[in-house]
Amino acid sequence: MVNLAWSILSILIIAEFILGNFANVFIALVNCIDWVKRQKISTAHGILTGLAASRIGLLWVIVINWYAAVLNPALYCLEVRFNVYRAWIISNHFSLWLATSLSILYLLKIANFSSLVFLHLKQKVKRVILMMLLGTFVCFVFHLTVVNIEGNMWMNVYEGNITWKTKFRYMVYLTDMALFTLANVIPFATSLICFVLLIFSLWKHVKIMQLSGKGSQDPSTKVHIRAMQTVISFLLLFALHIVAIIIAAWNSTHQLSDPIILCCWVLATLYPSGHSFILIWGNKKLKQNFLSLLCQARC
């Protein structure tokens, strides 16, 4: 029974890896080709391209981790394990915050509020996103430094005062896990706030349209709804992703071949693979190119 569950979960990880790479490579190629043709790229498509690249890296890190831990345990030494963890921290950081940037972009571009602060941020949308990414990058460097310290301590576990190093290593481990949890929860909370504000903006807009007798099916309402559909799909997959990886991370003493931990990684991989197809379907240019590709494949 355990072997059957292990086989099914392994097949699911491989399938998610293949489909996720296809979707993200497609997004990156379409945007890069359009960039070369037009000699410019919009903020939204620039974020989508960076997001696709980071998710390709994240998917490769996940499948390499799975291969080393499950299919080739002899390769999965402590040094390899920490190198994979570092690579995962890097790719996961950019994947989460670029997706969060997309939520912020939808909010600032689509929502309508009379607040002077909001209007100022709306005019400076590119600068807002850039400053946010730079700010989170500082936190990312600090987290990566803690991970490197933890890795070095594990590599030299038997050197020096073992009792003192064991206590310090435990403190560094708790710091790492706390930063790890915050690094995943904060972008989720930010995207959730964007979603709530989009709902509030839509409610206000519909109310104004109804009072003016114009109905609620105007172009602005449709844009609001499309943006909300994209953000809510992201939030659902994102929530599943962070719950799964936090459970897996806090139970890191268990082997990846454990069906429960492997199940967590299968659920976590749904985010970088599944959400990319939702982004393709929600973007007019990407959707048209995707349907064109499917038509050519059928012929």
DARAKA-V459182 format. One record per helix or strand of 3 or more residues. SS is the DSSP state (hx for helix, st for strand). FROM is the first residue (numbers start at 1). TO is the last residue. If there is no record, write none. Layout:
BEGIN
ss | from | to
SS | FROM | TO
SS | FROM | TO
END
This chain:
BEGIN
ss | from | to
hx | 2 | 38
hx | 43 | 71
hx | 73 | 75
hx | 78 | 110
hx | 116 | 123
hx | 125 | 155
hx | 162 | 211
hx | 219 | 250
hx | 259 | 282
hx | 284 | 298
END
